[in-house]
């Protein structure tokens, strides 16, 4: 601070700075097209629709 006092920074426990970052998914043009179409139709895809879309696009449900 302005008086020269040293303060300790406490990070949240869930923040793991030693963990390597996960790689970004590279979507194909077809996957992007289908995902964008679905997003325009409904911004939150859940349940069976999400499972089926992931299967059709060969992606995980998390990626969808």
Secondary structure as GFF3:
##gff-version 3
##sequence-region A 1 64
A	DSSP	alpha_helix	29	41	.	.	.	ID=ss1
A	DSSP	alpha_helix	47	57	.	.	.	ID=ss2
###
